[in-house]
């Protein structure tokens, strides 16, 4: 399965077998636990079977009876080395994952710069308006099926075909409904006039692209294959960059009217190829929509929906009062701020299945300890990102042109956002993985109310800059509440769950 070639073995088609899982735990080049057990059993039996021969031919049997003492230390040494090998493998995985996500972020950044400069701030406001609805809507599409695949396979590797089939079926069932809702909200929520046919085309294509990419990543992560999960993102970002370069430099696209057919092609033709590749690598799912699974996935979906609303509510509030050029500039600043979180996302996405593994064994105390273990390196990365956001505003105004002059004043206010976001996500994941999703959702709902309140106050007092201020204050408050909820939950947990 790891080679990407089709496999006719039913057990391996459903997911990695027991032997493969044991080899992963043991580490590269080490015997699996099953092999170690068999080896030890053979050595235990060997003295008993050779005992009769030692009385008649001692010289020939002496080496055989001496084998167990020499083999046991070697096996023990291998077992002792396994944790170090596992840690080394995790470090390599994080480095590779970060590198691929940095490449993906670079592709997305270049894509943003080329397209925004080509079509201008006012036309880019249309992309900002549609993008805010897509960011929320793509979390609704599929009803949390991707999260459920990760959760199911954390406990049963053979659950892949059934749960991934439900996830793909849920995407097909919900995509048209969510797209219609997103179109209606986008056309009614903004003060600027938006072209109806362009909003419809962009909404459908971007929703399809976002969900295909996200579900493909979820399936790869469920197999603990972070490299392929990142490859899906790199493929999507790289192909979109190539498409934008062709559209803008070869065909001279300079308006939203010229761009939307390219995006429509990308969303409905190009990105589904990622889904086909994932199915080819991991096996054909059993396509069947299971509403009982949808109900189980609802808490996961609710968590992601609330998070997406929190991250995009500012654009709706700014767009309800600001001119198109201001909305376009604010959208670029917000996009840069959220895109800068990709190195943190690499760490969190690799850690996400591990949260569930620890939660199944030790409850919220184990997941909270793991969150604190990851917090320090995550804060270090977030601090570097915050410093960069504070200083890079003038550079992007120079690259994008004077149409985006407001960006220079808006972007520095987003600088504290990475620190608040990583704190909120880490401790929120510790609650989710310990089957305390309700508590996480409760904190997120409080955070959503704070976000709406602070952004509305900020916009009414300071305009678009006030939206950035309000978002940072609300996100920081929510992060502190999430940490407190995780700590209190761990202290209240019964000792047997630790």
ABEGO torsion letter per residue (X at the ends): XAAGBBBABAAAAAEBBAAAAAAAAAEBGBBBAAAAAAAAAAAAAAAAAAAAAAAABAAAAAAAAAAAAAAAAAAAAAAAAAAAAAAAAAAAAAAAAAAAAAAAAAAAAAAAAAAAAAAEAAAAAAAAAAAAAAAAAAAABGGGAAAAAAAAAAABAAAAAAAAAAAAAAAAAAAAAAAAAAAAAAAAABABBBBAAAAAAAAAAAAAAAAAAAAAAAAAAAAGBAAAAAAAAAAAAAAAAAAAAAAAAAAGBABAAAAAAAAAAAAAAAAAAAAAAAAAAAEBBBBBBBAAAAAAAAAAAAAAAAAAAAAAAAAAAAAAABBAAAAAAAAAAAAAAAAAAAAAAAAAAAAAAAAAAAAAAAEAAAAAAAAAAAAAAAAAAAAAAAAAAAAAAAAAAAAAEAAAAAAAAAAAAAAAAAAAAAAAAAAAAAAAAAGAAAAAAAAAAAAAAAAAAAAAAAAAAAEAAAAAAAAAAAAAAAAAAAAAAAAAAAAABBAAAX
